[in-house]
Amino acid sequence: MESLKAEYEEQSVGSGSYRSVLLGQIIIISLCVLVLIIFLSTFRKDIYADNQKLLFILFAIVLEALMVRISVNSLAFNIYLLPFCILPIIVRSFYDTRIALFVHLITILIISFMVPNPFEFIFIQVLGGIVTIFSIVNMHKRSQIFATASFIFLIYSIAFISFNIIQEGGIDSISGLDFAWFAISAALTLCSYPLMFIFEKIFGFISDVSILE
């Protein structure tokens, strides 16, 4: 099955050369980053003018993309194991809801070029990110992250079941392992708490939760 998957992905690249495909990916990723920069320069000039704040956002995007690249190259676990919703939580803890949502959308678009089922991945992760941001829109305590993790698992599961019903005509192809990946991903979202502290120390930021505490 893994050999068939590798052959299918190789054929799906088309007749273009590796350099041409790489060039196309670079152009699309650059376009996504450009859109993010234009958004910040238009609506959040304070972030755009601050190199440290801008570096933090770009660093978070690159870190998540690198995490996905390592995961895709490994056959040990599923892509849905990764805690993608950590990014909107971290960004929301330092900036507003609009910035968190936009950064999450741009990141998911960039990452979608590296995953096997881009449309399903984008749909599930966008829904998960939106629910995550809604659940922490008024984040007064770090304990709210536990409730957020539960919401993430719920929306992942519902979206995944819906996709299988559409594609397979039923839920016979769904296994308990699929939900295990979602549960682990939601649990790993709790790591956003120590990551907040780390980013506060590295970049000299103060999160909303730290101010309230």
C-alpha positions in Angstrom: 0.0 0.0 0.0 2.8 2.4 0.8 4.5 1.6 -2.5 1.2 2.2 -4.4 0.8 5.5 -2.5 4.3 6.6 -3.5 3.8 5.7 -7.1 0.5 7.5 -7.2 1.9 10.7 -5.7 4.8 10.5 -8.2 2.5 10.2 -11.2 0.3 13.0 -9.9 3.1 15.5 -10.2 2.6 15.3 -14.0 5.1 15.5 -16.8 6.8 18.7 -15.5 10.3 18.5 -14.1 11.1 18.6 -10.4 12.5 22.1 -10.8 9.3 23.4 -12.5 7.2 21.9 -9.7 9.5 23.4 -7.1 9.3 26.8 -8.8 5.5 26.7 -8.8 5.4 25.8 -5.1 7.8 28.7 -4.3 5.6 31.1 -6.3 2.4 30.0 -4.5 4.0 30.1 -1.1 5.5 33.5 -1.8 2.1 34.7 -2.9 0.5 33.5 0.4 3.2 35.2 2.5 2.8 38.4 0.3 -1.0 38.4 1.1 -0.2 38.1 4.8 2.2 41.0 4.6 -0.3 43.2 2.7 -2.9 42.3 5.3 -0.7 43.4 8.1 0.5 46.5 6.4 -3.1 47.5 5.7 -4.9 46.6 8.9 -2.2 46.2 11.5 0.5 48.7 10.8 1.8 48.4 14.4 2.8 44.7 13.7 4.1 45.4 10.2 6.4 48.2 11.5 7.7 46.1 14.3 10.3 43.6 13.0 10.2 41.5 16.2 6.4 41.1 16.0 6.6 40.3 12.3 9.4 37.8 12.9 7.3 36.0 15.5 4.4 35.4 13.1 6.7 34.2 10.3 8.7 32.0 12.7 5.5 30.4 13.9 4.4 29.6 10.3 7.8 28.2 9.3 7.9 26.1 12.5 4.5 24.5 11.7 5.4 23.9 8.1 8.6 22.3 9.1 6.7 20.0 11.5 4.5 18.9 8.7 7.4 18.3 6.3 9.0 16.0 8.9 5.7 14.2 9.4 5.0 13.7 5.7 8.5 12.1 5.2 7.8 9.7 8.1 5.5 6.7 7.7 5.2 6.3 11.5 2.1 8.3 12.1 -0.8 10.1 10.5 -0.7 13.8 9.5 -3.8 14.5 11.7 -1.7 13.6 14.7 -0.1 17.1 14.6 -1.6 19.8 16.7 -2.3 22.4 14.0 -4.6 24.4 16.3 -1.8 25.4 18.5 -0.9 28.2 16.1 -4.1 30.2 16.4 -4.0 29.8 20.2 -0.5 31.1 20.4 -1.1 34.0 18.0 -4.4 34.8 19.7 -2.7 35.0 23.1 -0.5 37.9 21.8 -2.7 39.5 19.2 -6.4 39.8 18.3 -8.8 37.2 16.9 -8.6 38.6 13.3 -4.9 38.2 13.2 -5.0 34.7 14.7 -7.6 33.5 12.1 -5.8 35.1 9.1 -2.4 33.6 10.1 -4.0 30.2 10.6 -5.7 30.3 7.1 -2.5 31.3 5.4 -0.5 28.6 7.2 -3.1 25.9 6.3 -3.0 27.0 2.6 0.8 26.7 2.6 0.9 23.3 4.4 -1.9 21.9 2.1 0.7 21.4 -0.7 2.5 18.9 1.4 -0.4 16.6 2.5 -2.0 13.7 0.6 -5.6 15.0 0.6 -5.4 18.8 0.4 -9.1 19.6 0.2 -10.1 17.4 3.1 -7.1 18.7 5.1 -8.0 22.4 4.5 -11.6 21.9 5.3 -11.0 20.1 8.6 -8.2 22.3 9.7 -10.0 25.6 8.9 -13.1 24.4 10.8 -10.8 23.3 13.7 -9.0 26.7 13.7 -12.3 28.7 13.7 -13.7 26.7 16.6 -10.4 27.1 18.4 -10.5 30.8 18.1 -14.1 31.1 19.0 -13.5 29.1 22.2 -10.7 31.4 23.3 -12.1 34.7 22.1 -12.4 35.8 25.8 -9.5 33.9 27.2 -9.2 34.7 31.0 -7.6 31.6 32.3 -5.1 29.1 30.9 -7.6 26.3 32.0 -9.8 27.3 29.0 -7.3 25.5 26.8 -8.7 22.2 28.2 -12.2 23.0 26.9 -10.7 24.1 23.6 -9.0 20.7 23.2 -12.3 19.0 23.7 -14.0 21.2 21.0 -11.1 20.5 18.6 -11.5 16.8 19.0 -15.3 17.1 18.5 -15.1 19.2 15.3 -12.3 17.0 13.8 -14.4 13.9 14.4 -17.6 15.3 12.9 -15.9 16.7 9.9 -14.0 13.5 9.3 -17.1 11.4 9.5 -18.9 13.7 7.1 -16.1 13.5 4.5 -16.2 9.7 4.7 -20.0 9.6 4.2 -19.6 11.8 1.2 -16.6 9.9 -0.3 -17.4 6.3 0.7 -21.2 6.4 1.1 -21.0 5.3 4.7 -18.8 5.0 7.8 -17.6 1.4 7.3 -14.1 2.6 6.3 -13.7 4.6 9.6 -11.6 2.9 12.3 -11.0 3.7 15.9 -7.4 4.6 15.0 -8.6 7.7 13.1 -10.2 9.1 16.2 -7.1 8.2 18.2 -5.1 10.5 16.0 -7.6 13.3 16.6 -7.6 12.7 20.3 -3.8 12.9 20.4 -3.8 16.0 18.3 -6.3 17.7 20.6 -4.3 16.6 23.7 -1.1 18.0 22.2 -2.9 21.3 21.9 -2.4 21.6 25.6 1.3 22.2 24.9 0.2 25.7 23.9 0.4 26.7 27.6 4.2 26.1 27.9 4.8 27.4 24.4 3.1 30.7 25.4 5.6 31.0 28.2 8.6 30.2 25.9 7.5 32.7 23.3 7.0 35.3 26.0 10.6 34.9 27.1 12.1 34.6 23.6 10.4 37.6 22.0 9.7 39.6 25.1 6.0 39.6 24.6 3.3 39.5 27.3 0.2 37.4 26.6 -3.3 38.5 27.6 -3.5 35.6 30.1 -0.3 36.7 31.8 -1.6 40.2 32.1 -4.9 39.0 33.6 -3.0 36.7 36.0 
